[in-house]
Amino acid sequence: MTVGGTLSDATAVIIVLAVLGTALVMLWPLIRAFARRLEGGGAAAELQAEVDALRGRLEQVEQGQARLADMEERLDFAERMLAQSREPDRLQR
């Protein structure tokens, strides 16, 4: 008496192919990530993210410089206005 029974060759091949196919489907993202890393694609994505972050910081710096230039113009104007208001006082003495 046998406990299990025997598999035919065709059934064994189908089971092996099903197991290999399932393993391939489950491991495919890992294989692709590894291939990208070998190609350098993973580093390119990191570099692109860093470049985007630096562009954002550069934009903030440029906006800050524009605001600073505007404040300098306002300060110059205020200084001129104060100087004009003091001129008549100096002339009357």
C-alpha positions in Angstrom: 0.0 0.0 0.0 1.2 3.4 -0.8 0.2 6.4 1.2 0.2 9.1 -1.4 0.1 7.9 -4.9 2.2 8.8 -7.9 2.1 11.9 -10.1 2.3 11.7 -13.8 5.1 13.4 -15.5 2.8 16.1 -17.0 1.3 16.9 -13.6 4.8 17.3 -12.0 5.9 19.6 -14.8 2.8 21.7 -14.4 3.3 22.0 -10.6 7.0 22.9 -11.1 6.1 25.6 -13.7 3.3 27.0 -11.4 5.7 27.2 -8.5 8.4 28.9 -10.6 5.8 31.3 -12.1 4.5 32.3 -8.7 8.0 32.8 -7.4 8.9 35.0 -10.4 5.7 37.1 -10.0 6.5 37.7 -6.3 10.2 38.4 -6.9 9.8 40.6 -10.0 9.8 44.0 -8.2 12.9 43.0 -6.3 14.6 41.8 -9.5 13.8 45.1 -11.3 15.0 47.2 -8.4 18.3 45.3 -8.3 18.7 45.7 -12.1 18.1 49.5 -11.8 20.6 49.7 -9.1 23.2 47.9 -11.2 22.4 50.3 -14.1 22.6 53.3 -11.7 18.9 54.2 -12.1 18.3 54.1 -8.4 21.0 56.7 -7.8 19.6 58.8 -10.6 16.2 59.0 -8.8 17.9 60.0 -5.6 19.9 62.7 -7.5 16.8 64.0 -9.2 15.1 64.3 -5.8 18.1 66.2 -4.4 18.1 68.5 -7.5 14.4 69.2 -7.0 15.0 70.0 -3.3 17.9 72.3 -4.3 15.7 74.1 -6.9 13.1 74.7 -4.2 15.6 76.2 -1.9 17.0 78.3 -4.7 13.6 79.6 -5.4 13.1 80.5 -1.8 16.5 82.3 -1.7 15.6 84.3 -4.9 12.2 85.3 -3.3 14.1 86.4 -0.2 16.5 88.5 -2.3 13.6 90.1 -4.1 12.0 90.9 -0.7 15.3 92.3 0.6 15.6 94.5 -2.5 12.1 95.8 -1.9 12.8 96.5 1.7 16.0 98.4 0.8 14.0 100.6 -1.6 11.5 101.3 1.1 14.3 102.2 3.6 15.9 104.5 1.1 12.6 106.2 0.5 12.0 106.6 4.2 15.5 108.0 4.7 14.9 110.6 1.9 11.6 111.6 3.4 13.2 112.0 6.9 16.0 114.0 5.4 13.6 116.3 3.6 11.6 116.9 6.7 14.8 117.9 8.6 16.1 120.3 5.9 13.6 123.1 6.7 14.5 123.0 10.4 18.2 123.5 9.6 17.5 126.4 7.3 15.4 128.3 9.9 18.1 128.4 12.5 
